[in-house]
Each structure stands twice: as structure tokens, then as C-alpha cells.
């Protein structure tokens, strides 16, 4: 298991094809997300699963949001934007469910918890033989996208997890030496 964690990689979204996880596999993947650290047991995550024709509708939402941000965008670029959700057969939108002024858990911790849940989705998908990639970008932070997905204004989209069956060999990524990032504090 340690090797799988050390060798975890993101697959390019375009390399993720059918089949996507079935309902049972999706449930297992989301159980992994439930193991994210969670101060005060707030469970500050929500998951929006998008697959099938709903991906086309998400593409339309992305186009609308992009046009609002950039009214001069070309039709060619809008066509590309509309196709983004079609790059994989399943997308799980990870949302940080924010409770402001919580007495024990600052907003930052709530966002981090949702981020760890997203990472656990990736690890769970990998453990079941699927590829995954965590994508963000302007649509992640866009109020039009949030509204279309039913995300409350105070909540935040942490990212879009694109998931499917890899159509390529596992990418190899060089890893830095951990010693280059560590100091030992002596007081």
C-alpha cells in the first residue's frame, strides 16, 4: 500500500474513458472520502456526481459562466470550454460546506478537510483500478457555476474530480527527495 501512495499520479482527463465506477464502486470511493480528518465531526464536504448527459449540461453551464467572465471570448474557445466535462465519464464535484464562526473549527480547516476528502476520492478510485485527476480553474470559483450546481453562496467548490478507466499506461512522475523539504526543529 505504501508504494501505491508514493506512486500516485493524476491521469490526464482526456485519457479517462468508460467505464466509470458503477454505483457500488462509487459508494466505496465515497467511503474513502468519509475518512478525511474532520475536526469537531462537522463533515464539511458535499459531493455532486455528474455523469452521462448531465456532463453536456455542465458544459453549457461552463460556457455561460465563461461568457460572463469574458464577453469577447471566441466561439472556438467556447466550443473547447463546452467539451471539458466530456473528457471523462464521471465527475465528482467536491464542495466545502462552510460553517462560519464555528467555535472549534476555522473555515480554513473546513476547506482543508474537504480537500483531503477530494484526495481520498482520487486514492479510492486508484485503488479500484480507475484513473482520476483533480481539476480546478476559473469555473471552480464562479458564482454562476456554483448556483447551477446548487452550491450555497458561502460554500466553495474545492475541485472537480474527473474519474474513469485509464486508456494509457500510468504516467511516471519523478519525485523530489523528501529531505529537501524537511527541517528538524530543536527548540
Steps between C-alpha positions, in 0.01 A plus 500: 500500500781745575631457146160584350489820706855595405430434132160671482459712189233700328392372162427751225122546496484416129654160572207395723237298317204275571430320709468735794452357846164328538271584793668250735850615407398865533370425850835341590686803364282739699557291814868589454405869501319448831833418664634853450611674820204687638543726803179505709341242269354773283519293182559817298482331161235441241533308176316563175532209256470595134488236228322418175309786336537713812858560380359673190291725723806576712677600179217745431540642852875538444432685172253739665739572787793549263302741282409705807865518606627567146234643265752518215595133506513331160256230390795262462598545864137465612477172311806379691345613830178312423695179444693503829248292697504235225864414560409224746186294562456617860565822686464536873474863603641535851345782702624642830187552709601807701382583850617851580602588855505140620633499859750218438564474128616802297390530137852410383479163678163434341645567154802282571273218615305521174830502310614186678164341416571582134843339523346192662259478204802490271669234712180294521451516125862392445462212747208369290699525177363831375693810406422840645606860480406792724432807285425858595506821297277803464177297497586362843464846650220631282168600660304400187645148515436477874138611456437255216634213714295605802802602705420756771668837458705456821623156394790440263572256223833342587537337161366273234618138526504349151485118523501216249690204367851595386569459129873547545776357712539651842698822463835499674586809696837565659466563871716744691709389793299555822816616675496811281174609668566408863665668793513360851420760758707472815331764713 
